[in-house]
């Protein structure tokens, strides 16, 4: 069965974006970026919510991961701006369950604290990879707001970069 990996940048106080959804507080350059891109190359599908997708769309990016099958979960978008990007109006857990049952590589969960929470609450997240940035934000989009239950994690690896970014990889304990 395929694994769903929540690979996300976060501040030390647990925010993945500003209150307006912008991730512009995180460095898009640095020694951690090649590691991130290599990790994404191991995935062949990506799932994201509408707000995460629209952030890139507003920058002119219609297909953010052209080597992956891209699924955008949205009940409001009616037409995809890119034929490779599949809009899915049903609930996230149902989509992810079906994707995990299909043949293929790992599935990348891109951004979206609310979507991540829904998938954690259904026991669908298999790994959490955090790029912990040396920042305190105070408010914004939380990593996983509204979890219904404690989620135990098992440390798989850590890597400390000179720029202060620490990448921590965990398996979700069942």
Protein Blocks (a to p, Z undefined) as FASTA:
>chain_A
ZZddddddddfkopabdfkopaklpccbdjklmmmmmmmmmpcbdcddfklmmmmmmnop
ablblmbccddddfkbmbdfbfklccdfbdfklmmmmmmmpgcdddddeehjllmmmmmm
nopafbdcddddfbdehiacdfbghiabdcddddfbdcddfkopacddddddZZ
